[in-house]
Amino acid sequence: MFDPQDAAFLADPYPVFDSLRADGEVHRHDGLGLAVAVSHAACSAVLRDRSAGRLWTDRTPVESFAAFNLLHRNSLLESEPPRHTRLRRLISTAFARGHTTRLSPWVESVASSLVSSLAAAIAADGSADLLSHVAAPLPVEVIAELLGVPAADRHRLQPWSNAIVKMYEYDLAPAPTEAAESAAASFVDYLRSLAAARATAPGDDLVSDLVSVRDGSDRLTDDELVGTAVLLLMAGHEATVNVIGNGVLALLRHRSEWDRLVASPDLLPTAVEELIRFDAPLQLFERTATAPTTIAGYSLEPGDRIAALLGAAARDPLVFDRPDVLDVGRSPNPHLGFGAGIHYCVGAPLARVEVAAALSALVRLLPGLRLAEEPVRRGEFVIRGLRTLLVTGPPPRD
């Protein structure tokens, strides 16, 4: 079984997943203390089976994680019906007020500006970090604009998100857990203040809509609104950063696919889906059995935990032709990158707009982009991404 802290495994987990899949669809991982599904069919079953739910258990000691636990107790992602049904209805109603359509032209403009900044840095210094210039700031700006966070406060969002998501890894040292709780507490306080301001002076942002949305007499509680906004930041920021980072790295290592996208930008929609599939930004999604059930022949009793290894599902040769080949024109592409079933990502349309905007600006303004050196990968398994992605290239096109 794999070691989620092994550097060689983190560099390229996919051969290990292939070996596991050849031996069976579900395996017990004693180190993680749960079963792991590795085939596309088994992972899909984990995500869709109503006997396997998202059951939140407070981080302990509870008194040390008050804010972190508050966020997750009130999160759409960590709830099951009937509460999930109610939350999803209210949140989807707020999202349906045209936010993706409203933001799309603005996202494209911001992406072009960020890529122009990257190009200028390359021209000045010979190389520049694509993560710090494009991949990291774009989703922060988009989520901040979506929520209506004032420009002066936006620099606070990324450090909060980075600290909180460390808690999703296994075998954490004390320092990151303390930093996560501190960030969660700061974010909770900030969003309570922002929601109070929008209640008296609403705008065209999502927080205003979350404050006002109603289903009869039902509305989101203050804690549910805060949990929703933080979920959008963490899921929207972390996933998008790593799709762009992992994806551009994959394209530059498979030069023919980069050149194909430069020549045919109409392939952007399928390219976005392929980059999500090829090197999944979220590798593991955990569920807990609420009733006796069986996943791909593996029996679960109430309380047993099982995880869908999304990176393994994405390379299943029974579903994807030549799964280890990057193909920006791949269609169909039934990856599980946005989840499946009732927990399918509510922000998926906006995430697709962001990734497409970044890719479009890169291939248009920097068609000669190439790696300046081997990138530095982050040392985490669950959230797969890079620390740096230094790129270089000829001067940008006019």
DOBA-867955 format. One record per residue (C-alpha): residue in three letters; y, x, z. Coordinates in nm, 4 decimals. Each point is the difference from the previous one (the first is absolute). Layout:
N
+------+----------+----------+----------+
| resn |        y |        x |        z |
+------+----------+----------+----------+
|  ala |        Y |        X |        Z |
...
+------+----------+----------+----------+
# end
This chain:
398
+------+----------+----------+----------+
| resn |        y |        x |        z |
+------+----------+----------+----------+
|  met |   0.0000 |   0.0000 |   0.0000 |
|  phe |   0.3547 |   0.1184 |  -0.0641 |
|  asp |   0.2387 |   0.1541 |   0.2519 |
|  pro |   0.3427 |  -0.1691 |  -0.0407 |
|  gln |   0.1715 |   0.3151 |   0.1280 |
|  asp |  -0.1774 |   0.2470 |  -0.2303 |
|  ala |   0.2500 |   0.1656 |  -0.2342 |
|  ala |  -0.2429 |   0.0182 |  -0.2925 |
|  phe |  -0.0824 |  -0.3683 |   0.0334 |
|  leu |   0.3676 |  -0.0958 |   0.0223 |
|  ala |   0.0757 |   0.2027 |  -0.3114 |
|  asp |  -0.2539 |  -0.1981 |  -0.2041 |
|  pro |  -0.2041 |  -0.2702 |   0.1773 |
|  tyr |  -0.1344 |  -0.1560 |  -0.3187 |
|  pro |  -0.3156 |   0.2124 |  -0.0515 |
|  val |  -0.1016 |  -0.0850 |   0.3576 |
|  phe |   0.0568 |  -0.3687 |  -0.0703 |
|  asp |  -0.2134 |   0.0291 |  -0.3136 |
|  ser |  -0.2871 |   0.1471 |   0.2018 |
|  leu |   0.0260 |  -0.2705 |   0.2647 |
|  arg |   0.0086 |  -0.2738 |  -0.2634 |
|  ala |  -0.3140 |   0.1417 |  -0.1616 |
|  asp |  -0.1796 |  -0.0302 |   0.3362 |
|  gly |   0.1104 |  -0.3541 |   0.0797 |
|  glu |   0.2896 |  -0.2421 |   0.0058 |
|  val |   0.0658 |   0.0063 |   0.3779 |
|  his |  -0.0529 |   0.2831 |   0.2502 |
|  arg |   0.0502 |   0.0452 |   0.3717 |
|  his |   0.2631 |   0.2619 |   0.0848 |
|  asp |  -0.0610 |   0.1034 |   0.3596 |
|  gly |   0.3128 |   0.2144 |   0.0130 |
|  leu |   0.2251 |  -0.2934 |  -0.0861 |
|  gly |  -0.2118 |  -0.2428 |   0.2009 |
|  leu |  -0.0406 |  -0.2507 |  -0.2813 |
|  ala |  -0.1790 |  -0.0770 |  -0.3250 |
|  val |   0.1600 |   0.1018 |  -0.3306 |
|  ala |  -0.0398 |  -0.1840 |  -0.3295 |
|  val |   0.0095 |   0.2258 |  -0.3057 |
|  ser |  -0.0827 |  -0.2155 |  -0.3025 |
|  his |   0.2540 |  -0.2265 |  -0.1685 |
|  ala |  -0.2148 |  -0.3048 |   0.0685 |
|  ala |  -0.0459 |   0.0832 |   0.3683 |
|  cys |   0.3696 |   0.0818 |   0.0489 |
|  ser |   0.0986 |  -0.3244 |  -0.1701 |
|  ala |  -0.2384 |  -0.1871 |   0.2293 |
|  val |   0.1531 |   0.1661 |   0.3069 |
|  leu |   0.3476 |  -0.1089 |  -0.1108 |
|  arg |  -0.1020 |  -0.3561 |  -0.0910 |
|  asp |  -0.2664 |  -0.0901 |   0.2571 |
|  arg |   0.1475 |  -0.2549 |   0.2409 |
|  ser |  -0.2466 |   0.1176 |   0.2651 |
|  ala |   0.1720 |   0.3394 |  -0.0021 |
|  gly |   0.3572 |  -0.0291 |   0.1178 |
|  arg |   0.3014 |   0.2007 |   0.1101 |
|  leu |  -0.0208 |  -0.0226 |   0.3784 |
|  trp |   0.2798 |   0.1853 |   0.1728 |
|  thr |  -0.0842 |   0.1812 |   0.3233 |
|  asp |   0.2961 |   0.1331 |   0.1944 |
|  arg |   0.0382 |   0.3740 |   0.0172 |
|  thr |  -0.0583 |   0.1159 |   0.3562 |
|  pro |   0.1358 |   0.0601 |   0.2508 |
|  val |   0.1913 |  -0.3166 |  -0.0887 |
|  glu |   0.3054 |   0.0965 |   0.2057 |
|  ser |   0.0407 |   0.3149 |  -0.2115 |
|  phe |  -0.0094 |  -0.1817 |  -0.3359 |
|  ala |   0.2044 |  -0.3145 |   0.0550 |
|  ala |   0.1946 |   0.0176 |  -0.3272 |
|  phe |  -0.2895 |   0.1213 |  -0.2170 |
|  asn |  -0.2222 |  -0.2804 |   0.1295 |
|  leu |   0.2759 |  -0.2607 |  -0.0426 |
|  leu |   0.0362 |   0.0900 |  -0.3671 |
|  his |  -0.3711 |  -0.0353 |  -0.0669 |
|  arg |  -0.0653 |  -0.3096 |   0.2108 |
|  asn |   0.2595 |  -0.1746 |  -0.2164 |
|  ser |  -0.0948 |   0.1485 |  -0.3373 |
|  leu |  -0.1305 |  -0.2004 |  -0.2931 |
|  leu |  -0.2430 |   0.2834 |  -0.0690 |
|  glu |  -0.1532 |  -0.0148 |   0.3480 |
|  ser |  -0.0477 |  -0.3773 |   0.0197 |
|  glu |  -0.2687 |  -0.2440 |  -0.1105 |
|  pro |   0.0056 |  -0.3744 |  -0.0746 |
|  pro |   0.1402 |  -0.2297 |   0.1131 |
|  arg |   0.2864 |   0.2286 |   0.1072 |
|  his |  -0.0267 |   0.2109 |  -0.3166 |
|  thr |   0.0193 |  -0.3130 |  -0.2159 |
|  arg |   0.3197 |  -0.1067 |   0.1755 |
|  leu |   0.1631 |   0.3453 |  -0.0157 |
|  arg |  -0.0934 |   0.0538 |  -0.3640 |
|  arg |   0.1428 |  -0.3384 |  -0.0972 |
|  leu |   0.3341 |   0.0716 |   0.1659 |
|  ile |   0.0254 |   0.3597 |  -0.1232 |
|  ser |  -0.1056 |  -0.0894 |  -0.3546 |
|  thr |   0.2610 |  -0.2755 |  -0.0063 |
|  ala |   0.2677 |   0.2548 |   0.0933 |
|  phe |  -0.1261 |   0.2477 |  -0.2622 |
|  ala |  -0.0074 |  -0.2734 |  -0.2635 |
|  arg |   0.3777 |  -0.0307 |   0.0097 |
|  gly |   0.0271 |   0.2449 |  -0.2897 |
|  his |   0.0201 |   0.3343 |   0.1797 |
|  thr |  -0.2156 |   0.1963 |  -0.2453 |
|  thr |   0.1926 |  -0.1382 |  -0.2979 |
|  arg |   0.3306 |   0.0623 |   0.1779 |
|  leu |  -0.0836 |   0.3594 |   0.0799 |
|  ser |  -0.1758 |   0.1121 |  -0.3208 |
|  pro |   0.3086 |   0.1174 |  -0.1987 |
|  trp |   0.1396 |   0.1671 |   0.3120 |
|  val |  -0.3311 |   0.1810 |   0.0640 |
|  glu |   0.0023 |   0.1355 |  -0.3559 |
|  ser |   0.3569 |   0.1247 |   0.0451 |
|  val |  -0.0809 |   0.1717 |   0.3312 |
|  ala |  -0.3135 |   0.1618 |  -0.1463 |
|  ser |   0.1997 |   0.1389 |  -0.2934 |
|  ser |   0.2629 |   0.1378 |   0.2376 |
|  leu |  -0.2627 |   0.1685 |   0.2178 |
|  val |  -0.1761 |   0.1554 |  -0.2993 |
|  ser |   0.3364 |   0.1261 |  -0.1278 |
|  ser |   0.0479 |   0.1633 |   0.3403 |
|  leu |  -0.3434 |   0.1588 |  -0.0308 |
|  ala |   0.0887 |   0.1282 |  -0.3470 |
|  ala |   0.3236 |   0.1498 |   0.1305 |
|  ala |  -0.1856 |   0.1749 |   0.2824 |
|  ile |  -0.2518 |   0.1435 |  -0.2462 |
|  ala |   0.2828 |   0.1223 |  -0.2228 |
|  ala |   0.1731 |   0.1643 |   0.2956 |
|  asp |  -0.2981 |   0.1518 |   0.1809 |
|  gly |  -0.2795 |   0.0168 |  -0.2565 |
|  ser |  -0.2182 |  -0.2468 |   0.1913 |
|  ala |   0.0379 |  -0.2896 |   0.2436 |
|  asp |  -0.2110 |  -0.2256 |   0.2196 |
|  leu |  -0.0721 |  -0.3285 |  -0.1745 |
|  leu |  -0.0940 |  -0.1599 |   0.3326 |
|  ser |   0.3318 |   0.0651 |   0.1722 |
|  his |   0.2106 |  -0.0772 |  -0.3082 |
|  val |  -0.1817 |  -0.3075 |  -0.1366 |
|  ala |  -0.3228 |  -0.1195 |   0.1609 |
|  ala |   0.1214 |  -0.0173 |   0.3618 |
|  pro |   0.3559 |  -0.1341 |  -0.0387 |
|  leu |  -0.0765 |  -0.2683 |  -0.2613 |
|  pro |  -0.2184 |  -0.2309 |   0.2132 |
|  val |   0.2257 |   0.0464 |   0.3029 |
|  glu |   0.3005 |  -0.1068 |  -0.2059 |
|  val |  -0.1912 |  -0.2952 |  -0.1445 |
|  ile |  -0.1318 |  -0.1277 |   0.3344 |
|  ala |   0.3417 |   0.0527 |   0.1586 |
|  glu |   0.1652 |  -0.1974 |  -0.2797 |
|  leu |  -0.2656 |  -0.2695 |   0.0257 |
|  leu |   0.0559 |  -0.0358 |   0.3749 |
|  gly |   0.3770 |   0.0365 |  -0.0214 |
|  val |   0.0217 |   0.3173 |   0.2098 |
|  pro |   0.3551 |   0.1422 |  -0.0246 |
|  ala |   0.0281 |   0.3267 |  -0.1928 |
|  ala |   0.1154 |   0.1887 |   0.3103 |
|  asp |  -0.3273 |  -0.0803 |   0.1799 |
|  arg |  -0.2510 |   0.0634 |  -0.2764 |
|  his |  -0.0643 |   0.3635 |   0.0922 |
|  arg |  -0.1713 |  -0.1250 |   0.3165 |
|  leu |  -0.2757 |  -0.1951 |  -0.1747 |
|  gln |  -0.2145 |   0.2777 |  -0.1463 |
|  pro |  -0.0372 |   0.1980 |   0.3266 |
|  trp |  -0.0957 |  -0.3211 |   0.1824 |
|  ser |  -0.2616 |  -0.0869 |  -0.2607 |
|  asn |  -0.1410 |   0.3537 |  -0.0146 |
|  ala |  -0.0429 |   0.0088 |   0.3774 |
|  ile |  -0.1567 |  -0.3449 |   0.0368 |
|  val |  -0.2635 |   0.0365 |  -0.2735 |
|  lys |  -0.1406 |   0.3124 |   0.1634 |
|  met |  -0.1665 |  -0.2420 |   0.2433 |
|  tyr |  -0.2383 |  -0.1179 |  -0.2739 |
|  glu |  -0.1764 |   0.3349 |  -0.0124 |
|  tyr |  -0.2964 |   0.0926 |   0.2203 |
|  asp |  -0.0100 |   0.2464 |   0.2947 |
|  leu |   0.3770 |   0.0338 |   0.0406 |
|  ala |   0.1527 |   0.2413 |   0.2490 |
|  pro |   0.2359 |  -0.1432 |   0.2679 |
|  ala |   0.3258 |   0.1160 |  -0.1627 |
|  pro |  -0.0287 |  -0.2113 |  -0.3198 |
|  thr |  -0.0951 |  -0.3101 |   0.2003 |
|  glu |   0.3041 |   0.0398 |   0.2222 |
|  ala |   0.2211 |   0.0480 |  -0.3057 |
|  ala |  -0.1468 |  -0.3136 |  -0.1591 |
|  glu |   0.0798 |  -0.2125 |   0.3057 |
|  ser |   0.3531 |   0.1379 |   0.0161 |
|  ala |   0.0550 |  -0.0776 |  -0.3693 |
|  ala |  -0.1460 |  -0.3492 |   0.0389 |
|  ala |   0.2304 |  -0.0748 |   0.2934 |
|  ser |   0.3066 |   0.1178 |  -0.1929 |
|  phe |  -0.0984 |  -0.2034 |  -0.3045 |
|  val |  -0.0636 |  -0.3146 |   0.2062 |
|  asp |   0.3436 |   0.0259 |   0.1631 |
|  tyr |   0.1683 |   0.0612 |  -0.3343 |
|  leu |  -0.1650 |  -0.2948 |  -0.1745 |
|  arg |   0.0737 |  -0.2390 |   0.2855 |
|  ser |   0.3664 |   0.0917 |  -0.0382 |
|  leu |  -0.0126 |  -0.0336 |  -0.3802 |
|  ala |  -0.1723 |  -0.3415 |   0.0182 |
|  ala |   0.2573 |  -0.1242 |   0.2517 |
|  ala |   0.2802 |   0.1077 |  -0.2348 |
|  arg |  -0.1638 |  -0.1748 |  -0.2987 |
|  ala |  -0.0461 |  -0.3200 |   0.2025 |
|  thr |   0.3782 |  -0.0321 |   0.0322 |
|  ala |   0.0973 |   0.1583 |  -0.3335 |
|  pro |  -0.2877 |  -0.0364 |  -0.2508 |
|  gly |  -0.0114 |   0.1942 |  -0.3259 |
|  asp |  -0.2297 |   0.0046 |  -0.3039 |
|  asp |  -0.2469 |   0.2366 |   0.1708 |
|  leu |  -0.3530 |  -0.0665 |   0.1225 |
|  val |   0.0882 |   0.0194 |   0.3707 |
|  ser |   0.2459 |  -0.2865 |  -0.0523 |
|  asp |  -0.2735 |  -0.1997 |  -0.1695 |
|  leu |  -0.2547 |   0.0831 |   0.2705 |
|  val |   0.2505 |  -0.1175 |   0.2620 |
|  ser |   0.0616 |  -0.3289 |  -0.1810 |
|  val |  -0.3392 |  -0.0828 |  -0.1540 |
|  arg |  -0.1559 |  -0.3198 |   0.1314 |
|  asp |  -0.3190 |  -0.1983 |  -0.0491 |
|  gly |   0.0974 |  -0.3279 |   0.1543 |
|  ser |   0.0989 |   0.0957 |   0.3531 |
|  asp |  -0.1971 |   0.3266 |  -0.0133 |
|  arg |   0.1738 |   0.3338 |  -0.0341 |
|  leu |  -0.0703 |   0.3647 |   0.0693 |
|  thr |   0.0508 |   0.1118 |   0.3575 |
|  asp |   0.2261 |   0.2970 |   0.0644 |
|  asp |  -0.3043 |   0.2216 |   0.0585 |
|  glu |  -0.1695 |  -0.1227 |  -0.3189 |
|  leu |   0.3129 |   0.0728 |  -0.2031 |
|  val |   0.0175 |   0.3518 |   0.1434 |
|  gly |  -0.3732 |   0.0565 |  -0.0622 |
|  thr |   0.0383 |  -0.1184 |  -0.3603 |
|  ala |   0.2956 |   0.2261 |  -0.0749 |
|  val |  -0.1719 |   0.3062 |   0.1472 |
|  leu |  -0.3199 |  -0.0758 |  -0.1933 |
|  leu |   0.2016 |  -0.0158 |  -0.3230 |
|  leu |   0.1580 |   0.3370 |   0.0702 |
|  met |  -0.3191 |   0.1788 |   0.1010 |
|  ala |  -0.2230 |  -0.1494 |  -0.2703 |
|  gly |   0.2679 |   0.0071 |  -0.2686 |
|  his |   0.1287 |   0.3466 |   0.0792 |
|  glu |  -0.3188 |   0.1922 |   0.0697 |
|  ala |  -0.2032 |  -0.1490 |  -0.2835 |
|  thr |   0.2730 |   0.0390 |  -0.2621 |
|  val |   0.0874 |   0.3568 |   0.0977 |
|  asn |  -0.3627 |   0.0999 |  -0.0354 |
|  val |  -0.0714 |  -0.1919 |  -0.3200 |
|  ile |   0.2938 |   0.1807 |  -0.1619 |
|  gly |  -0.0887 |   0.3390 |   0.1489 |
|  asn |  -0.3761 |  -0.0153 |  -0.0563 |
|  gly |   0.0537 |  -0.1664 |  -0.3365 |
|  val |   0.2460 |   0.2499 |  -0.1447 |
|  leu |  -0.2246 |   0.2824 |   0.1195 |
|  ala |  -0.2948 |  -0.1610 |  -0.1788 |
|  leu |   0.2025 |  -0.0450 |  -0.3185 |
|  leu |   0.1221 |   0.3606 |   0.0008 |
|  arg |  -0.3545 |   0.1256 |   0.0572 |
|  his |  -0.1214 |  -0.2208 |  -0.2873 |
|  arg |   0.2702 |   0.1022 |  -0.2442 |
|  ser |  -0.1246 |  -0.2084 |  -0.2891 |
|  glu |   0.0540 |  -0.3175 |   0.2061 |
|  trp |   0.3535 |   0.1053 |   0.0938 |
|  asp |   0.0765 |   0.0687 |  -0.3658 |
|  arg |  -0.1594 |  -0.3317 |  -0.0949 |
|  leu |   0.2336 |  -0.1825 |   0.2396 |
|  val |   0.3024 |   0.1914 |  -0.1280 |
|  ala |  -0.0873 |  -0.1028 |  -0.3560 |
|  ser |  -0.0904 |  -0.3602 |   0.0906 |
|  pro |   0.2050 |  -0.1308 |   0.2937 |
|  asp |  -0.1389 |  -0.3465 |  -0.0746 |
|  leu |  -0.3075 |   0.1266 |   0.1897 |
|  leu |   0.1958 |  -0.0020 |   0.3283 |
|  pro |  -0.1587 |  -0.3214 |   0.1366 |
|  thr |  -0.3550 |   0.1272 |  -0.0453 |
|  ala |   0.1017 |   0.3505 |   0.1124 |
|  val |   0.1249 |  -0.1382 |   0.3320 |
|  glu |  -0.3352 |  -0.1682 |   0.0666 |
|  glu |  -0.1899 |   0.3130 |  -0.0995 |
|  leu |   0.1978 |   0.2249 |   0.2335 |
|  ile |  -0.0672 |  -0.2372 |   0.2894 |
|  arg |  -0.3709 |   0.0156 |  -0.0848 |
|  phe |  -0.0405 |   0.3660 |  -0.0822 |
|  asp |   0.1156 |   0.1551 |   0.3286 |
|  ala |   0.0330 |  -0.2835 |   0.2496 |
|  pro |   0.2946 |   0.0301 |   0.2419 |
|  leu |  -0.1934 |  -0.2018 |   0.2616 |
|  gln |  -0.3551 |   0.1262 |   0.0333 |
|  leu |  -0.1343 |  -0.2174 |   0.2805 |
|  phe |   0.0552 |  -0.3611 |   0.1061 |
|  glu |  -0.1796 |  -0.1183 |   0.3115 |
|  arg |  -0.1430 |  -0.3431 |   0.0920 |
|  thr |  -0.1928 |  -0.1366 |   0.3009 |
|  ala |  -0.2880 |  -0.2473 |  -0.0137 |
|  thr |   0.0860 |  -0.3335 |   0.1616 |
|  ala |  -0.3448 |  -0.1488 |  -0.0626 |
|  pro |  -0.3376 |   0.1363 |  -0.1107 |
|  thr |   0.0289 |   0.1035 |  -0.3632 |
|  thr |  -0.1528 |   0.2347 |  -0.2555 |
|  ile |   0.1888 |   0.2295 |  -0.2383 |
|  ala |  -0.2140 |   0.1474 |  -0.2808 |
|  gly |  -0.3102 |  -0.0260 |   0.2164 |
|  tyr |   0.1675 |   0.1504 |   0.3090 |
|  ser |  -0.0110 |  -0.2331 |   0.3012 |
|  leu |   0.3021 |  -0.0443 |   0.2240 |
|  glu |   0.0181 |  -0.1756 |   0.3346 |
|  pro |   0.3202 |  -0.1397 |   0.1544 |
|  gly |   0.2187 |   0.2904 |   0.1078 |
|  asp |  -0.1512 |   0.2501 |  -0.2445 |
|  arg |   0.2582 |   0.1812 |  -0.2103 |
|  ile |  -0.0258 |   0.0816 |  -0.3699 |
|  ala |   0.2440 |   0.1704 |  -0.2348 |
|  ala |   0.0489 |  -0.0288 |  -0.3732 |
|  leu |   0.0413 |   0.3508 |  -0.1445 |
|  leu |   0.2417 |  -0.0955 |  -0.2759 |
|  gly |  -0.0053 |   0.3447 |  -0.1597 |
|  ala |  -0.3776 |  -0.0260 |  -0.0344 |
|  ala |   0.0194 |  -0.3516 |  -0.1448 |
|  ala |   0.2504 |   0.1245 |  -0.2584 |
|  arg |  -0.2488 |   0.2532 |  -0.1411 |
|  asp |  -0.3025 |  -0.2334 |  -0.0218 |
|  pro |  -0.1609 |   0.0543 |  -0.3432 |
|  leu |  -0.1499 |  -0.3504 |   0.0094 |
|  val |   0.3534 |  -0.1400 |  -0.0274 |
|  phe |   0.2087 |   0.2712 |  -0.1686 |
|  asp |  -0.0998 |   0.1774 |  -0.3202 |
|  arg |   0.0301 |   0.3777 |   0.0532 |
|  pro |   0.1555 |  -0.0527 |   0.3454 |
|  asp |   0.0948 |   0.3668 |   0.0477 |
|  val |   0.2083 |  -0.0057 |  -0.3193 |
|  leu |   0.3697 |  -0.0871 |   0.0216 |
|  asp |   0.0782 |  -0.2591 |  -0.2692 |
|  val |   0.3539 |  -0.1433 |  -0.0024 |
|  gly |  -0.1133 |  -0.2703 |  -0.2409 |
|  arg |  -0.2979 |  -0.1115 |   0.2114 |
|  ser |  -0.0565 |  -0.3743 |  -0.0222 |
|  pro |  -0.1422 |  -0.1895 |   0.1732 |
|  asn |   0.0588 |   0.1837 |   0.3243 |
|  pro |  -0.1251 |  -0.2023 |   0.2995 |
|  his |   0.0972 |   0.2562 |   0.2652 |
|  leu |   0.0319 |  -0.1098 |   0.3626 |
|  gly |   0.3174 |   0.1942 |   0.0715 |
|  phe |   0.1924 |  -0.3104 |   0.1054 |
|  gly |  -0.2923 |  -0.1416 |   0.1951 |
|  ala |  -0.1815 |  -0.3242 |  -0.0746 |
|  gly |  -0.0484 |  -0.3413 |   0.1516 |
|  ile |   0.2482 |  -0.1458 |   0.2464 |
|  his |   0.1470 |   0.3412 |   0.0857 |
|  tyr |   0.0972 |   0.0828 |  -0.3593 |
|  cys |   0.3333 |   0.1837 |   0.0166 |
|  val |   0.2916 |  -0.2440 |  -0.0050 |
|  gly |   0.2305 |   0.2783 |  -0.1263 |
|  ala |  -0.2199 |   0.1044 |  -0.2948 |
|  pro |   0.2415 |  -0.1247 |  -0.2718 |
|  leu |   0.2887 |   0.2009 |   0.1452 |
|  ala |  -0.2189 |   0.3092 |   0.0455 |
|  arg |  -0.0964 |  -0.0152 |  -0.3665 |
|  val |   0.3679 |  -0.0201 |  -0.0986 |
|  glu |   0.0788 |   0.3106 |   0.2088 |
|  val |  -0.2815 |   0.2157 |  -0.1372 |
|  ala |   0.0714 |  -0.1078 |  -0.3585 |
|  ala |   0.3708 |   0.0764 |   0.0426 |
|  ala |  -0.0723 |   0.3494 |   0.1330 |
|  leu |  -0.2476 |   0.0789 |  -0.2795 |
|  ser |   0.2301 |  -0.1405 |  -0.2663 |
|  ala |   0.2903 |   0.2154 |   0.1141 |
|  leu |  -0.2162 |   0.3119 |   0.0270 |
|  val |  -0.1551 |  -0.0213 |  -0.3474 |
|  arg |   0.3341 |  -0.0964 |  -0.1547 |
|  leu |   0.2210 |   0.2599 |   0.1673 |
|  leu |  -0.2500 |   0.2811 |   0.0669 |
|  pro |  -0.2694 |  -0.0172 |  -0.2687 |
|  gly |  -0.0697 |   0.3729 |   0.0384 |
|  leu |  -0.0664 |  -0.0253 |   0.3731 |
|  arg |  -0.2768 |   0.2258 |   0.1326 |
|  leu |  -0.1302 |   0.1368 |   0.3281 |
|  ala |   0.1889 |   0.2967 |   0.1435 |
|  glu |  -0.2791 |   0.0847 |   0.2451 |
|  glu |  -0.3011 |  -0.1594 |   0.1646 |
|  pro |   0.1158 |  -0.2818 |   0.2266 |
|  val |  -0.0462 |  -0.0131 |   0.3764 |
|  arg |  -0.2139 |  -0.2951 |   0.1094 |
|  arg |   0.0487 |  -0.1847 |   0.3259 |
|  gly |  -0.2685 |   0.0510 |   0.2627 |
|  glu |  -0.0850 |  -0.3687 |   0.0425 |
|  phe |  -0.2874 |  -0.1968 |  -0.1482 |
|  val |   0.0832 |  -0.3720 |   0.0337 |
|  ile |   0.3408 |   0.0302 |  -0.1665 |
|  arg |  -0.0486 |   0.2455 |  -0.2855 |
|  gly |   0.3038 |   0.1837 |  -0.1221 |
|  leu |   0.1840 |   0.3261 |  -0.0558 |
|  arg |   0.2460 |   0.1938 |   0.2122 |
|  thr |   0.1708 |   0.1566 |  -0.3012 |
|  leu |  -0.0227 |  -0.0243 |  -0.3780 |
|  leu |   0.2059 |   0.2772 |  -0.1556 |
|  val |   0.0674 |  -0.0598 |  -0.3688 |
|  thr |   0.1865 |   0.1787 |  -0.2754 |
|  gly |   0.0738 |  -0.0531 |  -0.3651 |
|  pro |   0.2490 |   0.0413 |  -0.2820 |
|  pro |   0.3489 |  -0.1577 |   0.0165 |
|  pro |   0.0000 |  -0.3809 |   0.0010 |
|  arg |   0.0566 |  -0.2128 |  -0.3063 |
|  asp |   0.3442 |  -0.1501 |  -0.0537 |
+------+----------+----------+----------+
# end
